[in-house]
Amino acid sequence: MKDFKEKLSLVPTKPGSYQMKNKDGVIIYVGKAKNLQRRLRSYFTRTLTGKTKMLVDDIDDFEYIVTSSELESLLLEITLIKKYDPKYNILLRDDKSYPYIELTNDKYPTLKVVRNVKRKRNKNHLYGPYPNVSAARKTVNMIHRIYPLRKCDPIKKELCLYYHIHECLGYCQKEVDPTLIEEMKKEIISFLKGDPTIVTKKIEKEMEKASSSMNYEKALELKQMLEDIHTTLRKQKIDLNHNYNFDMVNYYTDHNYLSIEIFFIREGLLFGRHNEIISSLEDPENEVLEYLIQFYDKGMIPHELMVPSAMDSKLLEGYFGIKVNTPQKGKLKSLLDLAYENAKEQMELKEETLKRDDEEREKAILELQKLLQLDSLHRMESFDNSHLFGTFYVGGMVVFDDFLPNKDLYRKYKISTDVKDDLSAMREVLYRRYFKTVMGEMAPPDLIVLDGGKLQISVCKEVLDSLKLKIPIIGLVKDKNHRTNHIMDSNYHVLEVSKDSKLFLFLTRMQEEVHRYAITYHRNIKSKGALSSILDMVPGIGEVRKKELLKKFGSLKKMKEASIEEISEVVGKDVAKSLKEYLKEV
């Protein structure tokens, strides 16, 4: 560890954000402090363990930016974390946001499960979050069975099956009384807010009707619906005021791990809960703060947040622009204590497994570092391609940090029409990815992991040489049965890695993940239908341009017959040429 005594003496005692750098000048940690000098000194003047020790051992230099307030330092910290994605800052491993149920405010409303609600509260009604997506879908399906809402989006021109089975009022052709729609919406909203009275009565009435007509199968299905509703309400009951709507946060820390528990309280019911355990530095309050900012960046911010007294409520209020409280007594204090007990229980259940996993990953990283003679190894990027009968290539890139997937950094690539083989597809994807590094848009990884041997490594070296980049490369070589057989370095030497080792297991997991990612991308495109899937394959055509093309031409036949000039009116000449090339193949 370097001696920073002289530099630390010059650091002011003001609030600000600090950035730790490794020997290559790469920012590996971003933090904030009320008192920069005191906070920075704490890293270098006491005995450290776990993740904090690893960080300090990796520090070669530090910088700081003074701010006028702690809120300003927090805003700066989050901006820099998003920009540099530092190695030691916490990372939410789950890339998916929780689903919500959305009831639209259209003339003819629809009900569906949605994600990506972000921070905005639009004109539609949103209920959630639902930690269990199957529960959200089950709820939507049940409401659709009871209430004949519009199912199609956009609205169709002809009556469909849902109309004939009495699950739609035929909005496409029939005049529907607006008061009937408002009554349905009112009852659905009441149910989604936790009052099952009207829905329960409707189901009971339908159950009696089915039983009287000896349709026992339907009666049994309706009985199961009732039981599901009662079971859900029993689980949610916590005896609070019906109007309470907030999220409650508490945490438990032990042995360099931090367990964070979030309760979702809606209309006085425990709507759901979320727990995550992360390896931690030695400032849990700041890490919980950073975690919450990342967590709510993926979903909708609650109307109110309740946190333990150790958290800085004013800072959270300033950042989120919502009410933040710390309950001191009564039912809410008991609930806060319950969140703490849940955080502790989850830690005790998972801590040993987490420790073992961390130790195995650290051992595998050190083994690979030694084999490749690298000073450090953190971020790895892996690539694979997928195609349809030698045409319509797509590429995928997955990113792993310390052998854990960083799904926020995964990338999909549409590949140009003149590519007819795997190596050309890989060449294009690699060039596009690492050109962004040259342009300063994306940091380079510590290692590139290729799905293949000498040929793939040669292509990668060629691309990196053309961009004047030096990044270590390995290839995972398969045998004739398409199983990973050995690992090859950039000099085409086989690395001595046992197939029974954790390192071999972690690398093959990366290989399987990138293969899954590329294949899934291709399948999703193909599943959207013939014309739509072709448009999805063409570089330069996104959702907006695709809708415009479908609106203008409507069919594959008409698009094939159109001239480049006609197509370029929608997408521009270069993209129009690419689209015509794709259309020749189908």
Sequence and secondary structure as in RCSB ss.txt:
>XXXX:A:sequence
MKDFKEKLSLVPTKPGSYQMKNKDGVIIYVGKAKNLQRRLRSYFTRTLTGKTKMLVDDIDDFEYIVTSSELESLL
LEITLIKKYDPKYNILLRDDKSYPYIELTNDKYPTLKVVRNVKRKRNKNHLYGPYPNVSAARKTVNMIHRIYPLR
KCDPIKKELCLYYHIHECLGYCQKEVDPTLIEEMKKEIISFLKGDPTIVTKKIEKEMEKASSSMNYEKALELKQM
LEDIHTTLRKQKIDLNHNYNFDMVNYYTDHNYLSIEIFFIREGLLFGRHNEIISSLEDPENEVLEYLIQFYDKGM
IPHELMVPSAMDSKLLEGYFGIKVNTPQKGKLKSLLDLAYENAKEQMELKEETLKRDDEEREKAILELQKLLQLD
SLHRMESFDNSHLFGTFYVGGMVVFDDFLPNKDLYRKYKISTDVKDDLSAMREVLYRRYFKTVMGEMAPPDLIVL
DGGKLQISVCKEVLDSLKLKIPIIGLVKDKNHRTNHIMDSNYHVLEVSKDSKLFLFLTRMQEEVHRYAITYHRNI
KSKGALSSILDMVPGIGEVRKKELLKKFGSLKKMKEASIEEISEVVGKDVAKSLKEYLKEV
>XXXX:A:secstr
    HHHHHTS SS EEEEEE TTS EEEEEEESSHHHHHHHHHSS   HHHHHHHHH SEEEEEE SSHHHHHH
HHHHHHHHH  TTS   S      EEEE  SSS  EEEE   TT   SSEEE   S HHHHHHHHHHHHHHS   
  SS  SS  HHHHTTSS  TTTS   HHHHHHHHHHHHHHHTT  HHHHHHHHHHHHHHHHTT HHHHHHHHHH
HHHHHHHHHHHB    TT  EEEEEEEEETTEEEEEEEEEETTEEEEEEEEEEE  S HHHHHHHHHHHHHHSS 
  SEEE  TTS HHHHHHHH SEEE   SHHHHHHHHHHHHHHHHHHHHHHHHHHHHHHHHHHHHHHHHHHHT S
   EEEEEEEEEETTEEEEEEEEEEETTEE GGG EEEE  TT  SHHHHHHHHHHHHHHHHHTTSS   SEEEE
SSSHHHHHHHHHHHHHTT    EEEEEE TTS EEEEEETTS B    TTSHHHHHHHHHHHHHHHHHHHHHHHH
HTT HHHHHHHHSTT  HHHHHHHHHHH SHHHHHHS HHHHHHHH HHHHHHHHHHHHT 
